[in-house]
Structure formats: structure tokens, C-alpha cells
Amino acid sequence: VEATYNDGTTAVITDYTVDEIPSESGIKTIYVHYQNVKDGFSISVIARQVISISVAAQPYKVNYIEGEEFNADGLVVTAKYNDTSTETVTNYSLSGASTRSVGEKTVSVLYAGKSTSFPISVVEKSMTAISAEEPVKKDYLPEEELDLSGLKVYAHYDNGQKIEMSDYNVSGFTGDAGTNIIKIAVGEFEYLFSVTVHDPENEWTNTLIPDCTQAGERVK
């Protein structure tokens, strides 16, 4: 900045002040002030905009079992602006974070019209056990058939899922008097429960109780 004095001399000055740059976008005039004199020049002010985003830290969990719920905890997303500044943003959106199928997946991160991504891996789920809601009927007479009404069989998986099954094998019912151990099998997994087949001739005694309410009434 050069100052011109009333005696015609000029000098480079450094102790001037300059207006702050306005926050509004557009063509603006900035004034330089020195003593009681000012002069201005024009600048173009553009809005602060995101020019790119990046994943600063991936989620803690990136390896999944099929069907396991996706968890974005630990994900850190950074936005870079046209003024060279950066900041961590949180109101981003994610797409592609599905674990319903097996394989290597790409999860997209979207913010302010910009995108980036990170990978996750999904492996096939494995059955770990089976369980059952046992049938209602537990007591039988000879020659009765096994009644599985009320039976529900569930498969348990290593992703925490519990799924009702319809494809299973049932064995172990002989109809012989005593305890019958019923086995439900799904592949290598088994669930056992017991039913009782009663022997009326050796187990039960029928007792008739007279039902007389008045003198002289015939016993029923």
C-alpha cells in the first residue's frame, strides 16, 4: 500500500487497516484505511462448499456373519472445504451396508453431494444349535400315535438369529409302555424330550364312588 501526501511525496505504508471479508457471497468492495483516507478494491466472495469427503477411521467392526446387524460405531468422516479447511461431519448417510448376502461389500458414505466408501466382508452364517417348544400332548395310551401339535423347532445361528424350521426329522416314539425319548434332528444337531405311554392294566385302578344323595336312591 502506498500513501500520497499533500506535499506530493509518496511512501509505502504498513500500518493500515483492512475491512474484514464479508460472509455473504458475491462481488464485494474491501477498503484499506490509513489515517482519514481510504481506498478500495473488489473481490469475489464464494460460498464455503464441501469439495470432498474421506473416511478418517473405519468402523470398529468390518467383518460380519450373514444376516448380522450392521454397526457403524467408530466410523469417522471428514469433509474438506474450498477454503482448505476440514472438519469431522456426522450427518452423513450410508448405502450398501447390507449383510443379507455373502461376499465383499462396498459401503458408500454420502454427504453434501460428495461420496466416499469403505469395505466390509460378510461370511455365511452357521447353525450352532437347535431348540424346541415341545408338543402339548405328553401322555399316551397304547396304540395311540405320536401327536406333534404345538411343536415348534428353532435353529440358532452364530449371528444371533433364531429361526423357526419346518425341515427336521422326528424319531424315538415306539408306543411301548413307559418313557419314550423323542429325538428331533437337524443335520448334526439334536433336541430330546420325553413322552409317557401308560399301561392301563398294570398302572391304573378304576374306583367307582357311589353317588347317593337321598335314602333309598339307587346307586349309579
C-alpha positions, 0 to 999 in steps of 0.5 A: 500500500502506498500513501500520497501526501499533500506535499506530493511525496509518496511512501509505502505504508504498513500500518493500515487497516483492512475491512474484514471479508464479508460472509455473504457471497458475491462481488464485494468492495474491501477498503484499506484505511490509513489515517482519514483516507481510504481506498478500495478494491473488489473481490469475489466472495464464494460460498464455503462448499464441501469439495470432498469427503474421506473416511478418517477411521473405519468402523470398529467392526468390518467383518460380519456373519450373514444376516448380522446387524450392521454397526457403524460405531467408530466410523469417522468422516471428514469433509474438506472445504474450498477454503482448505479447511476440514472438519469431522461431519456426522450427518452423513448417510450410508448405502450398501451396508447390507449383510443379507448376502455373502461376499465383499461389500462396498459401503458408500458414505454420502454427504453434501453431494460428495461420496466416499466408501469403505469395505466390509466382508460378510461370511455365511452364517452357521447353525450352532444349535437347535431348540424346541417348544415341545408338543402339548400332548405328553401322555399316551395310551397304547396304540395311540400315535405320536401327536406333534401339535404345538411343536415348534423347532428353532435353529440358532445361528452364530449371528444371533438369529433364531429361526423357526424350521419346518425341515427336521426329522422326528424319531424315538416314539415306539408306543411301548409302555413307559418313557419314550425319548423323542429325538428331533434332528437337524443335520448334526444337531439334536433336541430330546424330550420325553413322552409317557405311554401308560399301561392301563392294566398294570398302572391304573385302578378304576374306583367307582364312588357311589353317588347317593344323595337321598335314602333309598336312591339307587346307586349309579 
